[in-house]
Amino acid sequence: MSKKTEEMNSYSEEKDELITRLKRIEGQVRGIQRMIDEEKYCVDVLTQVAAAKAALNKVGMTVLRNHTHGCVREAVSEGENGEEIIDELMSVISKFTN
């Protein structure tokens, strides 16, 4: 199975839910832009930024979980270089958590 196919399979079951969440986040970000344009109270803007950030983190965790249980598990079971796979996973986790 090609890497691109593996990546698509890792979250295909939740694809519709992820797309819905991302569209909702997109709307939140547009709302934040509008709030700033309208010079809304800073605390209200920050509250919305925190909500959008939390929603985006949830999407990221879903993709990361599916990657780990799908792509990583499959690569290890197929006997690919385990150290390389773990290094790649740790790199992704590091990028995601910073």
PARO-599553 format. One record per residue: x negated, y negated, z of N, C-alpha, C in turn; chain. Coordinates in Angstrom, 1 decimal, always signed. Each point is the difference from the previous one (the first is absolute). Layout:
N
      nX      nY      nZ     caX     caY     caZ      cX      cY      cZ  mol
       X       Y       Z       X       Y       Z       X       Y       Z    A
...
// end
This chain:
98
      nX      nY      nZ     caX     caY     caZ      cX      cY      cZ  mol
    -0.9    +1.2    +0.0    +0.9    -1.2    +0.0    -0.9    -1.2    +0.0    A
    +0.3    -1.0    -0.8    -0.8    -1.2    -0.1    +0.2    -0.9    +1.3    A
    -1.0    -0.8    +0.3    +0.1    -0.9    +1.1    +1.2    -0.9    +0.0    A
    +0.3    -0.5    -1.2    +1.1    -0.9    -0.2    +1.3    +0.7    +0.3    A
    +0.1    +1.3    -0.5    +1.2    +0.8    +0.3    +0.1    +0.2    +1.5    A
    -1.1    +0.4    +0.6    +0.1    +0.2    +1.5    +0.4    -1.2    +0.7    A
    -0.5    -1.2    -0.4    +0.4    -1.2    +0.7    +1.5    -0.3    -0.2    A
    +0.6    +0.3    -1.1    +1.4    -0.2    -0.3    +0.8    +0.9    +0.9    A
    -0.4    +1.3    +0.0    +0.7    +1.0    +0.8    +0.0    -0.3    +1.5    A
    -1.0    -0.7    +0.5    -0.2    -0.2    +1.4    +1.1    -0.8    +0.6    A
    +0.7    -0.8    -0.8    +1.1    -0.8    +0.6    +1.3    +0.0    -0.9    A
    +0.0    +0.9    -0.9    +1.2    +0.0    -0.9    +1.3    +0.3    +0.7    A
    +0.0    +0.8    +1.1    +1.2    +0.3    +0.7    +0.6    -1.3    +0.6    A
    -0.8    -0.9    +0.4    +0.4    -1.2    +0.7    -0.1    -1.2    -0.9    A
    -0.2    +0.2    -1.3    -0.2    -1.1    -0.9    +1.1    -1.1    +0.1    A
    +1.2    +0.5    -0.1    +1.2    -1.0    +0.0    +0.0    -0.8    +1.3    A
    -0.2    +0.7    +1.1    +0.0    -0.7    +1.3    -1.2    -1.0    +0.0    A
    -1.1    +0.3    -0.4    -1.2    -0.9    +0.0    +0.3    -1.2    -0.9    A
    +0.6    +0.2    -1.2    +0.3    -1.1    -0.9    +1.0    -0.9    +0.6    A
    +1.0    +0.6    +0.7    +1.0    -0.9    +0.7    -0.6    -0.8    +1.1    A
    -0.9    +0.6    +0.7    -0.7    -0.7    +1.1    -0.9    -1.2    -0.6    A
    -0.7    +0.3    -1.1    -0.9    -1.0    -0.6    +0.9    -1.1    -0.5    A
    +1.1    +0.3    -0.6    +0.9    -1.1    -0.5    +0.5    -0.9    +1.2    A
    +0.3    +0.7    +1.1    +0.4    -0.8    +1.2    -1.1    -0.9    +0.5    A
    -1.2    +0.6    +0.0    -1.2    -0.8    +0.4    -0.2    -1.2    -0.9    A
    +0.1    +0.3    -1.3    -0.1    -1.1    -1.0    +1.0    -1.1    +0.3    A
    +1.2    +0.3    +0.3    +1.0    -1.0    +0.4    -0.4    -0.7    +1.3    A
    -0.6    +0.7    +0.9    -0.4    -0.6    +1.3    -1.1    -1.1    -0.3    A
    -0.9    +0.4    -0.9    -1.1    -0.9    -0.3    +0.5    -1.2    -0.7    A
    +1.0    +0.1    -0.9    +0.6    -1.1    -0.7    +0.7    -0.9    +1.0    A
    +0.6    +0.6    +1.0    +0.7    -0.7    +1.1    -1.0    -0.8    +0.8    A
    -1.2    +0.6    +0.2    -1.0    -0.7    +0.8    -0.5    -1.2    -0.8    A
    -0.2    +0.2    -1.3    -0.4    -1.1    -0.9    +1.0    -1.2    +0.1    A
    +1.2    +0.4    -0.1    +1.1    -1.0    +0.1    +0.0    -0.8    +1.4    A
    -0.2    +0.8    +1.0    -0.1    -0.6    +1.4    -1.1    -1.0    +0.1    A
    -1.2    +0.3    -0.6    -1.1    -0.9    +0.0    +0.3    -1.2    -0.8    A
    +0.6    +0.2    -1.2    +0.3    -1.1    -0.9    +1.0    -0.9    +0.7    A
    +0.9    +0.5    +0.8    +1.0    -0.8    +0.7    -0.5    -0.4    +1.4    A
    -1.3    +0.2    +0.3    -0.6    -0.4    +1.2    +0.8    +0.5    +1.2    A
    +0.3    +1.3    +0.0    +0.7    +0.6    +1.2    -0.9    +0.0    +1.2    A
    +0.6    +0.2    +1.1    -0.8    +0.1    +1.3    -1.0    +1.2    -0.1    A
    -1.2    -0.4    +0.4    -1.2    +1.0    -0.1    +0.3    +1.3    +0.6    A
    +0.6    +0.0    +1.2    +0.2    +1.3    +0.7    +1.0    +0.9    -0.9    A
    +1.0    -0.6    -0.6    +0.9    +0.7    -0.9    -0.8    +0.6    -1.2    A
    -0.9    -0.8    -0.5    -0.8    +0.5    -1.2    -0.8    +1.2    +0.5    A
    -0.7    -0.2    +1.1    -0.9    +1.1    +0.5    +0.8    +1.2    +0.3    A
    +1.2    -0.1    +0.5    +0.8    +1.2    +0.3    +0.3    +0.7    -1.3    A
    +0.3    -0.7    -1.0    +0.3    +0.7    -1.3    -1.3    +0.6    -0.6    A
    -1.1    -0.7    +0.2    -1.3    +0.6    -0.5    -0.3    +1.3    +0.7    A
    +0.2    +0.0    +1.3    -0.2    +1.2    +0.8    +1.0    +1.2    -0.5    A
    +1.2    -0.4    -0.3    +1.0    +1.0    -0.4    -0.5    +0.6    -1.4    A
    -0.4    -0.9    -0.9    -0.5    +0.5    -1.3    -1.2    +0.8    +0.1    A
    -0.9    -0.4    +0.9    -1.2    +0.8    +0.2    +0.3    +1.4    +0.5    A
    +0.9    +0.1    +1.0    +0.4    +1.2    +0.6    +0.6    +0.9    -1.1    A
    +0.9    -0.6    -0.8    +0.6    +0.8    -1.1    -1.0    +0.5    -1.0    A
    -1.0    -0.8    -0.3    -1.0    +0.5    -1.0    -0.9    +1.0    +0.7    A
    -0.3    -0.1    +1.3    -0.7    +1.0    +0.6    +0.7    +1.4    +0.0    A
    +1.3    -0.1    +0.2    +0.8    +1.2    +0.0    -0.1    +0.7    -1.4    A
    +0.1    -0.8    -1.1    -0.2    +0.6    -1.3    -1.4    +0.6    -0.1    A
    -1.0    -0.7    +0.4    -1.3    +0.5    -0.1    -0.2    +1.3    +0.8    A
    +0.6    +0.1    +1.2    -0.2    +1.2    +0.8    +0.8    +1.2    -0.7    A
    +1.1    -0.3    -0.6    +0.7    +1.1    -0.8    -0.9    +0.5    -1.1    A
    -0.6    -0.9    -0.8    -0.8    +0.4    -1.1    -1.3    +0.7    +0.6    A
    -0.6    -0.5    +1.1    -1.1    +0.7    +0.6    +0.3    +1.4    +0.5    A
    +1.1    +0.1    +0.6    +0.5    +1.3    +0.5    +0.2    +1.0    -1.1    A
    +0.6    -0.5    -1.1    +0.3    +0.9    -1.1    -1.3    +0.4    -0.7    A
    -0.9    -1.0    -0.1    -1.3    +0.3    -0.6    -0.8    +1.1    +0.8    A
    +0.1    -0.2    +1.3    -0.7    +1.0    +0.9    +0.6    +1.4    -0.1    A
    +1.3    +0.0    +0.0    +0.7    +1.3    +0.0    +0.1    +0.6    -1.4    A
    -0.2    -0.8    -1.0    +0.1    +0.4    -1.4    -1.4    +0.1    -0.7    A
    -0.5    -1.1    -0.4    -1.3    +0.0    -0.7    -1.1    +0.6    +0.7    A
    -0.2    -0.4    +1.3    -1.1    +0.4    +0.8    +0.1    +1.5    +0.3    A
    +1.2    +0.4    +0.4    +0.2    +1.5    +0.3    -0.3    +0.8    -1.2    A
    +0.5    -0.4    -1.2    -0.1    +0.7    -1.2    -1.5    +0.1    -0.4    A
    -0.7    -1.1    +0.1    -1.4    +0.0    -0.4    -0.8    +0.9    +0.9    A
    +0.2    +0.0    +1.3    -0.7    +0.9    +0.9    +0.3    +1.4    -0.3    A
    +1.3    +0.3    -0.2    +0.4    +1.4    -0.3    -0.6    +0.6    -1.3    A
    -0.2    -0.9    -0.9    -0.6    +0.4    -1.3    -1.5    +0.1    +0.1    A
    -0.6    -0.3    +1.2    -1.4    +0.2    +0.2    -0.9    -1.2    -0.5    A
    +0.6    -1.1    -0.2    -0.8    -1.2    -0.4    -0.8    -0.4    +1.2    A
    -1.0    -0.8    -0.2    -1.0    -0.5    +1.0    +0.7    -0.6    +1.2    A
    +0.1    +0.7    +1.1    +0.7    -0.5    +1.1    -0.5    -1.2    +0.6    A
    -1.3    -0.2    +0.1    -0.7    -1.2    +0.5    +0.4    -1.2    -0.8    A
    +0.0    +0.2    -1.3    +0.3    -1.1    -0.9    +1.5    -0.4    +0.1    A
    +0.8    +0.9    +0.2    +1.5    -0.2    +0.2    +0.2    -0.8    +1.3    A
    -0.7    +0.5    +1.0    +0.2    -0.7    +1.4    -0.6    -1.4    -0.1    A
    -1.1    -0.2    -0.7    -0.6    -1.3    -0.1    +1.0    -1.0    -0.7    A
    +0.6    +0.5    -1.1    +0.9    -0.8    -0.7    +1.2    -0.3    +0.8    A
    +0.5    +0.9    +0.8    +1.2    -0.2    +0.8    -0.4    -1.0    +1.1    A
    -1.1    +0.1    +0.6    -0.5    -0.9    +1.1    -0.1    -1.4    -0.6    A
    -0.5    -0.1    -1.2    -0.2    -1.3    -0.7    +1.4    -0.7    -0.2    A
    +0.9    +0.8    -0.4    +1.4    -0.5    -0.3    +0.6    -0.5    +1.4    A
    -0.2    +0.9    +1.0    +0.6    -0.4    +1.3    -0.7    -1.3    +0.5    A
    -1.3    -0.1    -0.2    -0.7    -1.2    +0.4    +0.6    -1.3    -0.7    A
    +0.2    +0.2    -1.3    +0.5    -1.2    -0.7    +1.4    -0.3    +0.4    A
    +0.8    +1.0    +0.3    +1.4    -0.2    +0.4    +0.1    -0.6    +1.4    A
    -0.9    +0.3    +0.9    +0.2    -0.4    +1.3    -0.7    -1.4    +0.3    A
    -0.8    -0.4    -0.9    -0.7    -1.3    +0.2    +0.8    -1.2    -0.6    A
// end
